[in-house]
Amino acid sequence: MQSSLRNTARLPFISYGISRLRSIGFALHGIGALIRNEPNARVHLVASLAVVLAGLELHCGLDDWRWLALAVAMVWVAEAFNTAIEVLCNLVQPDFHPRVKQIKDLAAGAVLLAAMVAALIGASVAFPHLLGGGA
């Protein structure tokens, strides 16, 4: 077994593929940690599921799904960056510091902005369907 692993390392494309798979694993671990450790991420998870269920119920078309997917992804990306910034700030400066508070507030504000825009996108998709026009 050991010799076969050494032989695999000699083939650059296999080594590259294994490295990419490991990177995906690390990223999935990060998403799992985000959901497990961050209450706001669990709120986003419930909201994301509600968006999918609403889109299915409203029989959204492909264009609507693109907007909904973009809105949901935008909020998740903002939350992930916010969490990463908070973790880094807590590591670098465990005690209160006004500049660290400012950094955390800015990152949290980005999540709020993303969520507000996502809500507007969701409303712009849903209202025509609710008013009977559909897409």
Protein Blocks (a to p, Z undefined) as FASTA:
>chain_A
ZZmmmmmmmmmklmmmmmmmmmmmmmmmmmmmmmmmmmklmmmmmmmmmmmmmmmmnopa
fklmmmmmmmmmmmmmmmmmmmmmmmmmmmmmmbacfklmmmmmmmmmmmmmmmmmmmmm
mmmmmmmmmnonoZZ
